[in-house]
Amino acid sequence: MKSGKSGLRFNMGNIMSSFLFDRDNAIALSEQVNQNISAVLRYSSHHWTHHLPSPQLINIDNLHCCISEFLQIRVLFWIEAMNLLGLRNHCTPMLQCARQWVLKV
């Protein structure tokens, strides 16, 4: 999710104006989403919390760094991607799942 051009980034849908509602630009937006959000990014955005390892099997320092970077830098891009993919209702449960996982560490 953090790899350069194919990862999470600002304006992944290449939306020409923030003044247009998604529903008013659905066809063009759908084409842009298909062009700009790879299958790998779709999968990782939708399922990253399912791949969190057992807390006993991780390096806590590395976890702290990765989670901190995601929440500070990429979380808004991830929410944008989830919205463009029609999965915005999954954001809160996924972040709650990640929170519970971090609390177990």
Biopython code that builds the backbone (N, CA, C, O; Angstrom):
import numpy as np
from Bio.PDB.StructureBuilder import StructureBuilder

atoms = [
    (1, "MET", "N", (0.818, -1.197, 0.000)),
    (1, "MET", "CA", (0.000, 0.000, 0.000)),
    (1, "MET", "C", (0.861, 1.260, 0.000)),
    (1, "MET", "O", (0.353, 2.362, -0.209)),
    (2, "LYS", "N", (2.164, 1.098, 0.234)),
    (2, "LYS", "CA", (2.984, 2.302, 0.273)),
    (2, "LYS", "C", (3.958, 2.425, -0.892)),
    (2, "LYS", "O", (4.815, 3.309, -0.880)),
    (3, "SER", "N", (3.847, 1.569, -1.889)),
    (3, "SER", "CA", (4.790, 1.630, -3.003)),
    (3, "SER", "C", (4.402, 2.703, -4.016)),
    (3, "SER", "O", (3.383, 2.584, -4.696)),
    (4, "GLY", "N", (5.201, 3.727, -4.110)),
    (4, "GLY", "CA", (5.124, 4.828, -5.072)),
    (4, "GLY", "C", (3.860, 5.002, -5.882)),
    (4, "GLY", "O", (2.786, 5.228, -5.324)),
    (5, "LYS", "N", (3.976, 4.902, -7.181)),
    (5, "LYS", "CA", (2.886, 5.175, -8.121)),
    (5, "LYS", "C", (1.729, 4.186, -7.989)),
    (5, "LYS", "O", (0.582, 4.545, -8.252)),
    (6, "SER", "N", (2.014, 2.948, -7.585)),
    (6, "SER", "CA", (0.942, 1.955, -7.503)),
    (6, "SER", "C", (0.362, 1.814, -6.100)),
    (6, "SER", "O", (-0.530, 0.994, -5.881)),
    (7, "GLY", "N", (0.858, 2.606, -5.147)),
    (7, "GLY", "CA", (0.372, 2.531, -3.775)),
    (7, "GLY", "C", (-0.649, 3.608, -3.464)),
    (7, "GLY", "O", (-1.136, 4.307, -4.353)),
    (8, "LEU", "N", (-0.959, 3.725, -2.189)),
    (8, "LEU", "CA", (-1.881, 4.762, -1.736)),
    (8, "LEU", "C", (-1.229, 6.119, -1.944)),
    (8, "LEU", "O", (-0.059, 6.316, -1.618)),
    (9, "ARG", "N", (-2.002, 7.054, -2.492)),
    (9, "ARG", "CA", (-1.477, 8.384, -2.763)),
    (9, "ARG", "C", (-2.630, 9.372, -2.913)),
    (9, "ARG", "O", (-3.792, 8.975, -3.001)),
    (10, "PHE", "N", (-2.302, 10.643, -2.940)),
    (10, "PHE", "CA", (-3.305, 11.689, -3.112)),
    (10, "PHE", "C", (-3.988, 11.569, -4.474)),
    (10, "PHE", "O", (-3.327, 11.345, -5.488)),
    (11, "ASN", "N", (-5.294, 11.717, -4.491)),
    (11, "ASN", "CA", (-6.113, 11.729, -5.712)),
    (11, "ASN", "C", (-5.889, 10.504, -6.595)),
    (11, "ASN", "O", (-5.608, 10.633, -7.786)),
    (12, "MET", "N", (-6.013, 9.330, -6.013)),
    (12, "MET", "CA", (-5.824, 8.076, -6.756)),
    (12, "MET", "C", (-6.825, 7.912, -7.895)),
    (12, "MET", "O", (-6.535, 7.261, -8.898)),
    (13, "GLY", "N", (-7.991, 8.502, -7.734)),
    (13, "GLY", "CA", (-8.996, 8.402, -8.787)),
    (13, "GLY", "C", (-8.791, 9.395, -9.901)),
    (13, "GLY", "O", (-9.561, 9.417, -10.861)),
    (14, "ASN", "N", (-7.757, 10.226, -9.792)),
    (14, "ASN", "CA", (-7.462, 11.251, -10.790)),
    (14, "ASN", "C", (-8.706, 12.094, -11.068)),
    (14, "ASN", "O", (-9.064, 12.339, -12.220)),
    (15, "ILE", "N", (-9.350, 12.527, -9.998)),
    (15, "ILE", "CA", (-10.597, 13.294, -10.084)),
    (15, "ILE", "C", (-10.260, 14.734, -10.473)),
    (15, "ILE", "O", (-9.420, 15.380, -9.846)),
    (16, "MET", "N", (-10.917, 15.215, -11.500)),
    (16, "MET", "CA", (-10.616, 16.539, -12.038)),
    (16, "MET", "C", (-11.050, 17.671, -11.106)),
    (16, "MET", "O", (-10.406, 18.720, -11.076)),
    (17, "SER", "N", (-12.137, 17.477, -10.343)),
    (17, "SER", "CA", (-12.625, 18.533, -9.476)),
    (17, "SER", "C", (-13.225, 17.940, -8.206)),
    (17, "SER", "O", (-13.965, 16.957, -8.256)),
    (18, "SER", "N", (-12.905, 18.534, -7.092)),
    (18, "SER", "CA", (-13.491, 18.086, -5.834)),
    (18, "SER", "C", (-14.891, 18.657, -5.640)),
    (18, "SER", "O", (-15.547, 18.370, -4.640)),
    (19, "PHE", "N", (-15.345, 19.462, -6.589)),
    (19, "PHE", "CA", (-16.674, 20.048, -6.502)),
    (19, "PHE", "C", (-17.752, 19.143, -7.093)),
    (19, "PHE", "O", (-18.942, 19.434, -6.965)),
    (20, "LEU", "N", (-17.349, 18.051, -7.737)),
    (20, "LEU", "CA", (-18.309, 17.105, -8.301)),
    (20, "LEU", "C", (-18.568, 15.976, -7.310)),
    (20, "LEU", "O", (-17.643, 15.455, -6.687)),
    (21, "PHE", "N", (-19.829, 15.609, -7.174)),
    (21, "PHE", "CA", (-20.159, 14.443, -6.367)),
    (21, "PHE", "C", (-19.801, 13.189, -7.157)),
    (21, "PHE", "O", (-19.878, 13.181, -8.385)),
    (22, "ASP", "N", (-19.415, 12.140, -6.456)),
    (22, "ASP", "CA", (-19.071, 10.875, -7.120)),
    (22, "ASP", "C", (-20.220, 10.397, -7.995)),
    (22, "ASP", "O", (-20.000, 9.922, -9.110)),
    (23, "ARG", "N", (-21.438, 10.522, -7.496)),
    (23, "ARG", "CA", (-22.611, 10.036, -8.247)),
    (23, "ARG", "C", (-22.850, 10.823, -9.539)),
    (23, "ARG", "O", (-23.456, 10.302, -10.475)),
    (24, "ASP", "N", (-22.381, 12.062, -9.595)),
    (24, "ASP", "CA", (-22.555, 12.883, -10.793)),
    (24, "ASP", "C", (-21.473, 12.630, -11.835)),
    (24, "ASP", "O", (-21.547, 13.143, -12.952)),
    (25, "ASN", "N", (-20.479, 11.848, -11.473)),
    (25, "ASN", "CA", (-19.352, 11.582, -12.354)),
    (25, "ASN", "C", (-19.035, 10.082, -12.357)),
    (25, "ASN", "O", (-17.880, 9.689, -12.519)),
    (26, "ALA", "N", (-20.057, 9.256, -12.178)),
    (26, "ALA", "CA", (-19.878, 7.828, -11.918)),
    (26, "ALA", "C", (-19.141, 7.083, -13.029)),
    (26, "ALA", "O", (-18.250, 6.286, -12.733)),
    (27, "ILE", "N", (-19.472, 7.310, -14.269)),
    (27, "ILE", "CA", (-18.861, 6.555, -15.367)),
    (27, "ILE", "C", (-17.375, 6.901, -15.503)),
    (27, "ILE", "O", (-16.530, 6.007, -15.547)),
    (28, "ALA", "N", (-17.064, 8.183, -15.568)),
    (28, "ALA", "CA", (-15.659, 8.604, -15.689)),
    (28, "ALA", "C", (-14.869, 8.188, -14.451)),
    (28, "ALA", "O", (-13.715, 7.773, -14.560)),
    (29, "LEU", "N", (-15.480, 8.297, -13.287)),
    (29, "LEU", "CA", (-14.805, 7.915, -12.056)),
    (29, "LEU", "C", (-14.510, 6.421, -12.032)),
    (29, "LEU", "O", (-13.435, 6.005, -11.601)),
    (30, "SER", "N", (-15.449, 5.627, -12.486)),
    (30, "SER", "CA", (-15.257, 4.178, -12.540)),
    (30, "SER", "C", (-14.083, 3.818, -13.444)),
    (30, "SER", "O", (-13.285, 2.944, -13.105)),
    (31, "GLU", "N", (-13.976, 4.477, -14.579)),
    (31, "GLU", "CA", (-12.862, 4.237, -15.497)),
    (31, "GLU", "C", (-11.534, 4.630, -14.859)),
    (31, "GLU", "O", (-10.543, 3.910, -14.987)),
    (32, "GLN", "N", (-11.513, 5.772, -14.171)),
    (32, "GLN", "CA", (-10.288, 6.227, -13.516)),
    (32, "GLN", "C", (-9.874, 5.276, -12.392)),
    (32, "GLN", "O", (-8.688, 5.001, -12.209)),
    (33, "VAL", "N", (-10.846, 4.784, -11.651)),
    (33, "VAL", "CA", (-10.557, 3.839, -10.571)),
    (33, "VAL", "C", (-9.941, 2.569, -11.152)),
    (33, "VAL", "O", (-8.950, 2.062, -10.627)),
    (34, "ASN", "N", (-10.524, 2.057, -12.230)),
    (34, "ASN", "CA", (-9.990, 0.850, -12.861)),
    (34, "ASN", "C", (-8.579, 1.055, -13.397)),
    (34, "ASN", "O", (-7.769, 0.128, -13.364)),
    (35, "GLN", "N", (-8.275, 2.236, -13.883)),
    (35, "GLN", "CA", (-6.953, 2.528, -14.418)),
    (35, "GLN", "C", (-5.916, 2.784, -13.323)),
    (35, "GLN", "O", (-4.744, 2.445, -13.489)),
    (36, "ASN", "N", (-6.339, 3.379, -12.208)),
    (36, "ASN", "CA", (-5.387, 3.873, -11.212)),
    (36, "ASN", "C", (-5.270, 3.050, -9.936)),
    (36, "ASN", "O", (-4.344, 3.260, -9.152)),
    (37, "ILE", "N", (-6.184, 2.126, -9.716)),
    (37, "ILE", "CA", (-6.105, 1.295, -8.512)),
    (37, "ILE", "C", (-5.955, -0.152, -8.958)),
    (37, "ILE", "O", (-6.904, -0.774, -9.436)),
    (38, "SER", "N", (-4.757, -0.667, -8.794)),
    (38, "SER", "CA", (-4.448, -2.029, -9.241)),
    (38, "SER", "C", (-5.196, -3.071, -8.420)),
    (38, "SER", "O", (-5.714, -2.781, -7.342)),
    (39, "ALA", "N", (-5.243, -4.281, -8.948)),
    (39, "ALA", "CA", (-5.885, -5.390, -8.234)),
    (39, "ALA", "C", (-5.186, -5.653, -6.903)),
    (39, "ALA", "O", (-5.838, -5.968, -5.908)),
    (40, "VAL", "N", (-3.869, -5.524, -6.888)),
    (40, "VAL", "CA", (-3.100, -5.743, -5.655)),
    (40, "VAL", "C", (-3.469, -4.693, -4.614)),
    (40, "VAL", "O", (-3.669, -5.026, -3.446)),
    (41, "LEU", "N", (-3.562, -3.427, -5.026)),
    (41, "LEU", "CA", (-3.932, -2.364, -4.092)),
    (41, "LEU", "C", (-5.374, -2.532, -3.624)),
    (41, "LEU", "O", (-5.675, -2.270, -2.460)),
    (42, "ARG", "N", (-6.262, -2.959, -4.502)),
    (42, "ARG", "CA", (-7.652, -3.228, -4.102)),
    (42, "ARG", "C", (-7.691, -4.280, -3.009)),
    (42, "ARG", "O", (-8.342, -4.104, -1.978)),
    (43, "TYR", "N", (-6.986, -5.379, -3.248)),
    (43, "TYR", "CA", (-6.986, -6.473, -2.289)),
    (43, "TYR", "C", (-6.364, -6.032, -0.964)),
    (43, "TYR", "O", (-6.943, -6.250, 0.101)),
    (44, "SER", "N", (-5.199, -5.419, -1.031)),
    (44, "SER", "CA", (-4.514, -5.047, 0.212)),
    (44, "SER", "C", (-5.302, -3.994, 0.990)),
    (44, "SER", "O", (-5.328, -4.039, 2.220)),
    (45, "SER", "N", (-5.935, -3.061, 0.311)),
    (45, "SER", "CA", (-6.740, -2.051, 1.000)),
    (45, "SER", "C", (-7.938, -2.684, 1.709)),
    (45, "SER", "O", (-8.299, -2.290, 2.818)),
    (46, "HIS", "N", (-8.537, -3.656, 1.060)),
    (46, "HIS", "CA", (-9.748, -4.283, 1.584)),
    (46, "HIS", "C", (-9.470, -5.334, 2.660)),
    (46, "HIS", "O", (-10.317, -5.572, 3.521)),
    (47, "HIS", "N", (-8.292, -5.964, 2.622)),
    (47, "HIS", "CA", (-8.058, -7.122, 3.491)),
    (47, "HIS", "C", (-6.850, -7.028, 4.410)),
    (47, "HIS", "O", (-6.482, -8.035, 5.016)),
    (48, "TRP", "N", (-6.217, -5.870, 4.542)),
    (48, "TRP", "CA", (-4.982, -5.811, 5.314)),
    (48, "TRP", "C", (-5.153, -6.242, 6.759)),
    (48, "TRP", "O", (-4.234, -6.829, 7.329)),
    (49, "THR", "N", (-6.293, -5.972, 7.368)),
    (49, "THR", "CA", (-6.452, -6.361, 8.771)),
    (49, "THR", "C", (-6.564, -7.877, 8.935)),
    (49, "THR", "O", (-6.266, -8.404, 10.007)),
    (50, "HIS", "N", (-6.988, -8.578, 7.893)),
    (50, "HIS", "CA", (-7.069, -10.038, 7.968)),
    (50, "HIS", "C", (-5.687, -10.677, 7.978)),
    (50, "HIS", "O", (-5.545, -11.840, 8.355)),
    (51, "HIS", "N", (-4.680, -9.936, 7.572)),
    (51, "HIS", "CA", (-3.324, -10.469, 7.475)),
    (51, "HIS", "C", (-2.422, -10.041, 8.630)),
    (51, "HIS", "O", (-1.211, -10.257, 8.586)),
    (52, "LEU", "N", (-3.003, -9.442, 9.652)),
    (52, "LEU", "CA", (-2.192, -9.084, 10.812)),
    (52, "LEU", "C", (-1.753, -10.376, 11.501)),
    (52, "LEU", "O", (-2.588, -11.227, 11.809)),
    (53, "PRO", "N", (-0.459, -10.527, 11.741)),
    (53, "PRO", "CA", (0.038, -11.782, 12.319)),
    (53, "PRO", "C", (-0.273, -11.887, 13.811)),
    (53, "PRO", "O", (-0.672, -10.912, 14.448)),
    (54, "SER", "N", (-0.089, -13.053, 14.336)),
    (54, "SER", "CA", (-0.245, -13.269, 15.764)),
    (54, "SER", "C", (0.692, -12.326, 16.508)),
    (54, "SER", "O", (1.860, -12.209, 16.137)),
    (55, "PRO", "N", (0.209, -11.653, 17.544)),
    (55, "PRO", "CA", (1.067, -10.708, 18.264)),
    (55, "PRO", "C", (2.368, -11.315, 18.794)),
    (55, "PRO", "O", (3.347, -10.593, 18.981)),
    (56, "GLN", "N", (2.394, -12.618, 19.037)),
    (56, "GLN", "CA", (3.611, -13.250, 19.538)),
    (56, "GLN", "C", (4.671, -13.416, 18.454)),
    (56, "GLN", "O", (5.836, -13.665, 18.766)),
    (57, "LEU", "N", (4.291, -13.284, 17.200)),
    (57, "LEU", "CA", (5.211, -13.544, 16.090)),
    (57, "LEU", "C", (5.789, -12.286, 15.456)),
    (57, "LEU", "O", (6.355, -12.357, 14.365)),
    (58, "ILE", "N", (5.662, -11.146, 16.107)),
    (58, "ILE", "CA", (6.070, -9.903, 15.451)),
    (58, "ILE", "C", (7.178, -9.183, 16.196)),
    (58, "ILE", "O", (7.452, -9.447, 17.367)),
    (59, "ASN", "N", (7.797, -8.277, 15.486)),
    (59, "ASN", "CA", (8.775, -7.356, 16.054)),
    (59, "ASN", "C", (8.000, -6.096, 16.444)),
    (59, "ASN", "O", (7.508, -5.380, 15.571)),
    (60, "ILE", "N", (7.889, -5.822, 17.734)),
    (60, "ILE", "CA", (7.063, -4.711, 18.210)),
    (60, "ILE", "C", (7.552, -3.367, 17.677)),
    (60, "ILE", "O", (6.735, -2.514, 17.331)),
    (61, "ASP", "N", (8.861, -3.162, 17.603)),
    (61, "ASP", "CA", (9.386, -1.898, 17.089)),
    (61, "ASP", "C", (8.979, -1.695, 15.635)),
    (61, "ASP", "O", (8.586, -0.597, 15.241)),
    (62, "ASN", "N", (9.073, -2.752, 14.845)),
    (62, "ASN", "CA", (8.691, -2.673, 13.440)),
    (62, "ASN", "C", (7.191, -2.408, 13.313)),
    (62, "ASN", "O", (6.775, -1.603, 12.480)),
    (63, "LEU", "N", (6.387, -3.068, 14.120)),
    (63, "LEU", "CA", (4.941, -2.850, 14.120)),
    (63, "LEU", "C", (4.638, -1.394, 14.428)),
    (63, "LEU", "O", (3.871, -0.754, 13.708)),
    (64, "HIS", "N", (5.227, -0.867, 15.480)),
    (64, "HIS", "CA", (4.978, 0.515, 15.874)),
    (64, "HIS", "C", (5.302, 1.471, 14.739)),
    (64, "HIS", "O", (4.542, 2.401, 14.468)),
    (65, "CYS", "N", (6.415, 1.245, 14.086)),
    (65, "CYS", "CA", (6.834, 2.086, 12.966)),
    (65, "CYS", "C", (5.838, 2.013, 11.806)),
    (65, "CYS", "O", (5.439, 3.042, 11.259)),
    (66, "CYS", "N", (5.442, 0.802, 11.436)),
    (66, "CYS", "CA", (4.522, 0.611, 10.305)),
    (66, "CYS", "C", (3.137, 1.188, 10.586)),
    (66, "CYS", "O", (2.581, 1.907, 9.756)),
    (67, "ILE", "N", (2.583, 0.872, 11.753)),
    (67, "ILE", "CA", (1.253, 1.374, 12.109)),
    (67, "ILE", "C", (1.280, 2.887, 12.239)),
    (67, "ILE", "O", (0.369, 3.569, 11.770)),
    (68, "SER", "N", (2.304, 3.408, 12.865)),
    (68, "SER", "CA", (2.432, 4.852, 13.044)),
    (68, "SER", "C", (2.515, 5.561, 11.690)),
    (68, "SER", "O", (1.851, 6.575, 11.478)),
    (69, "GLU", "N", (3.317, 5.036, 10.792)),
    (69, "GLU", "CA", (3.441, 5.630, 9.462)),
    (69, "GLU", "C", (2.122, 5.574, 8.706)),
    (69, "GLU", "O", (1.725, 6.548, 8.067)),
    (70, "PHE", "N", (1.450, 4.443, 8.779)),
    (70, "PHE", "CA", (0.161, 4.298, 8.097)),
    (70, "PHE", "C", (-0.839, 5.327, 8.619)),
    (70, "PHE", "O", (-1.492, 6.015, 7.834)),
    (71, "LEU", "N", (-0.961, 5.435, 9.951)),
    (71, "LEU", "CA", (-1.943, 6.338, 10.540)),
    (71, "LEU", "C", (-1.586, 7.808, 10.344)),
    (71, "LEU", "O", (-2.479, 8.652, 10.267)),
    (72, "GLN", "N", (-0.304, 8.125, 10.262)),
    (72, "GLN", "CA", (0.103, 9.514, 10.094)),
    (72, "GLN", "C", (0.112, 9.967, 8.642)),
    (72, "GLN", "O", (-0.183, 11.125, 8.347)),
    (73, "ILE", "N", (0.449, 9.054, 7.736)),
    (73, "ILE", "CA", (0.681, 9.460, 6.347)),
    (73, "ILE", "C", (-0.355, 8.913, 5.373)),
    (73, "ILE", "O", (-0.782, 9.631, 4.469)),
    (74, "ARG", "N", (-0.765, 7.668, 5.535)),
    (74, "ARG", "CA", (-1.540, 7.006, 4.500)),
    (74, "ARG", "C", (-3.013, 6.768, 4.799)),
    (74, "ARG", "O", (-3.767, 6.394, 3.902)),
    (75, "VAL", "N", (-3.434, 6.975, 6.028)),
    (75, "VAL", "CA", (-4.801, 6.596, 6.378)),
    (75, "VAL", "C", (-5.839, 7.368, 5.547)),
    (75, "VAL", "O", (-6.844, 6.789, 5.138)),
    (76, "LEU", "N", (-5.614, 8.646, 5.297)),
    (76, "LEU", "CA", (-6.581, 9.394, 4.482)),
    (76, "LEU", "C", (-6.595, 8.913, 3.033)),
    (76, "LEU", "O", (-7.651, 8.890, 2.399)),
    (77, "PHE", "N", (-5.437, 8.530, 2.506)),
    (77, "PHE", "CA", (-5.384, 7.977, 1.150)),
    (77, "PHE", "C", (-6.101, 6.629, 1.112)),
    (77, "PHE", "O", (-6.778, 6.303, 0.137)),
    (78, "TRP", "N", (-5.945, 5.846, 2.190)),
    (78, "TRP", "CA", (-6.627, 4.551, 2.282)),
    (78, "TRP", "C", (-8.135, 4.751, 2.329)),
    (78, "TRP", "O", (-8.874, 4.026, 1.663)),
    (79, "ILE", "N", (-8.602, 5.724, 3.109)),
    (79, "ILE", "CA", (-10.040, 6.010, 3.176)),
    (79, "ILE", "C", (-10.543, 6.437, 1.804)),
    (79, "ILE", "O", (-11.630, 6.034, 1.390)),
    (80, "GLU", "N", (-9.765, 7.248, 1.098)),
    (80, "GLU", "CA", (-10.144, 7.646, -0.268)),
    (80, "GLU", "C", (-10.253, 6.422, -1.176)),
    (80, "GLU", "O", (-11.215, 6.292, -1.932)),
    (81, "ALA", "N", (-9.276, 5.536, -1.102)),
    (81, "ALA", "CA", (-9.316, 4.322, -1.922)),
    (81, "ALA", "C", (-10.539, 3.476, -1.585)),
    (81, "ALA", "O", (-11.224, 2.978, -2.479)),
    (82, "MET", "N", (-10.806, 3.319, -0.307)),
    (82, "MET", "CA", (-11.969, 2.524, 0.111)),
    (82, "MET", "C", (-13.265, 3.164, -0.389)),
    (82, "MET", "O", (-14.185, 2.455, -0.798)),
    (83, "ASN", "N", (-13.343, 4.477, -0.361)),
    (83, "ASN", "CA", (-14.520, 5.172, -0.882)),
    (83, "ASN", "C", (-14.660, 4.932, -2.384)),
    (83, "ASN", "O", (-15.746, 4.607, -2.863)),
    (84, "LEU", "N", (-13.567, 5.093, -3.124)),
    (84, "LEU", "CA", (-13.606, 4.895, -4.574)),
    (84, "LEU", "C", (-13.984, 3.460, -4.940)),
    (84, "LEU", "O", (-14.593, 3.217, -5.982)),
    (85, "LEU", "N", (-13.620, 2.515, -4.077)),
    (85, "LEU", "CA", (-13.934, 1.112, -4.321)),
    (85, "LEU", "C", (-15.325, 0.732, -3.808)),
    (85, "LEU", "O", (-15.738, -0.421, -3.926)),
    (86, "GLY", "N", (-16.034, 1.689, -3.245)),
    (86, "GLY", "CA", (-17.370, 1.423, -2.713)),
    (86, "GLY", "C", (-17.341, 0.654, -1.400)),
    (86, "GLY", "O", (-18.299, -0.041, -1.063)),
    (87, "LEU", "N", (-16.239, 0.777, -0.656)),
    (87, "LEU", "CA", (-16.054, 0.008, 0.575)),
    (87, "LEU", "C", (-15.906, 0.912, 1.807)),
    (87, "LEU", "O", (-15.361, 0.479, 2.822)),
    (88, "ARG", "N", (-16.377, 2.138, 1.732)),
    (88, "ARG", "CA", (-16.163, 3.073, 2.836)),
    (88, "ARG", "C", (-16.760, 2.597, 4.154)),
    (88, "ARG", "O", (-16.268, 2.971, 5.218)),
    (89, "ASN", "N", (-17.809, 1.781, 4.105)),
    (89, "ASN", "CA", (-18.418, 1.276, 5.339)),
    (89, "ASN", "C", (-17.526, 0.274, 6.063)),
    (89, "ASN", "O", (-17.800, -0.067, 7.214)),
    (90, "HIS", "N", (-16.480, -0.198, 5.423)),
    (90, "HIS", "CA", (-15.551, -1.150, 6.031)),
    (90, "HIS", "C", (-14.441, -0.458, 6.817)),
    (90, "HIS", "O", (-13.747, -1.104, 7.602)),
    (91, "CYS", "N", (-14.265, 0.840, 6.618)),
    (91, "CYS", "CA", (-13.137, 1.553, 7.239)),
    (91, "CYS", "C", (-13.177, 1.501, 8.762)),
    (91, "CYS", "O", (-12.187, 1.127, 9.391)),
    (92, "THR", "N", (-14.289, 1.865, 9.353)),
    (92, "THR", "CA", (-14.368, 1.899, 10.812)),
    (92, "THR", "C", (-14.147, 0.519, 11.422)),
    (92, "THR", "O", (-13.337, 0.396, 12.340)),
    (93, "PRO", "N", (-14.837, -0.536, 10.947)),
    (93, "PRO", "CA", (-14.575, -1.858, 11.533)),
    (93, "PRO", "C", (-13.127, -2.319, 11.357)),
    (93, "PRO", "O", (-12.578, -2.972, 12.245)),
    (94, "MET", "N", (-12.511, -1.993, 10.239)),
    (94, "MET", "CA", (-11.123, -2.398, 10.022)),
    (94, "MET", "C", (-10.184, -1.660, 10.977)),
    (94, "MET", "O", (-9.268, -2.263, 11.535)),
    (95, "LEU", "N", (-10.407, -0.361, 11.165)),
    (95, "LEU", "CA", (-9.569, 0.395, 12.094)),
    (95, "LEU", "C", (-9.797, -0.073, 13.533)),
    (95, "LEU", "O", (-8.860, -0.093, 14.332)),
    (96, "GLN", "N", (-11.027, -0.445, 13.867)),
    (96, "GLN", "CA", (-11.294, -0.988, 15.197)),
    (96, "GLN", "C", (-10.592, -2.332, 15.385)),
    (96, "GLN", "O", (-10.063, -2.613, 16.461)),
    (97, "CYS", "N", (-10.588, -3.155, 14.351)),
    (97, "CYS", "CA", (-9.882, -4.435, 14.395)),
    (97, "CYS", "C", (-8.384, -4.209, 14.603)),
    (97, "CYS", "O", (-7.763, -4.890, 15.420)),
    (98, "ALA", "N", (-7.810, -3.271, 13.880)),
    (98, "ALA", "CA", (-6.386, -2.964, 14.023)),
    (98, "ALA", "C", (-6.091, -2.430, 15.421)),
    (98, "ALA", "O", (-5.063, -2.763, 16.011)),
    (99, "ARG", "N", (-6.977, -1.614, 15.945)),
    (99, "ARG", "CA", (-6.798, -1.081, 17.305)),
    (99, "ARG", "C", (-6.777, -2.222, 18.315)),
    (99, "ARG", "O", (-5.905, -2.271, 19.182)),
    (100, "GLN", "N", (-7.726, -3.129, 18.207)),
    (100, "GLN", "CA", (-7.775, -4.263, 19.132)),
    (100, "GLN", "C", (-6.513, -5.108, 19.028)),
    (100, "GLN", "O", (-5.994, -5.591, 20.034)),
    (101, "TRP", "N", (-6.029, -5.279, 17.819)),
    (101, "TRP", "CA", (-4.810, -6.068, 17.607)),
    (101, "TRP", "C", (-3.610, -5.393, 18.256)),
    (101, "TRP", "O", (-2.802, -6.049, 18.914)),
    (102, "VAL", "N", (-3.494, -4.077, 18.069)),
    (102, "VAL", "CA", (-2.379, -3.324, 18.655)),
    (102, "VAL", "C", (-2.451, -3.390, 20.184)),
    (102, "VAL", "O", (-1.419, -3.502, 20.846)),
    (103, "LEU", "N", (-3.647, -3.324, 20.743)),
    (103, "LEU", "CA", (-3.779, -3.387, 22.201)),
    (103, "LEU", "C", (-3.344, -4.732, 22.764)),
    (103, "LEU", "O", (-2.943, -4.811, 23.926)),
    (104, "LYS", "N", (-3.415, -5.788, 21.966)),
    (104, "LYS", "CA", (-2.980, -7.120, 22.401)),
    (104, "LYS", "C", (-1.459, -7.250, 22.424)),
    (104, "LYS", "O", (-0.913, -8.106, 23.120)),
    (105, "VAL", "N", (-0.781, -6.398, 21.661)),
    (105, "VAL", "CA", (0.677, -6.502, 21.530)),
    (105, "VAL", "C", (1.375, -6.045, 22.787)),
    (105, "VAL", "O", (2.604, -6.065, 22.852)),
]
sb = StructureBuilder()
sb.init_structure("model")
sb.init_model(0)
sb.init_chain("A")
sb.init_seg("    ")
for serial, (resi, resn, name, xyz) in enumerate(atoms, 1):
    if name == "N":
        sb.init_residue(resn, " ", resi, " ")
    sb.init_atom(name, np.array(xyz, "f"), 0.0, 1.0, " ", f" {name:<3s}", serial, name[0])
structure = sb.get_structure()
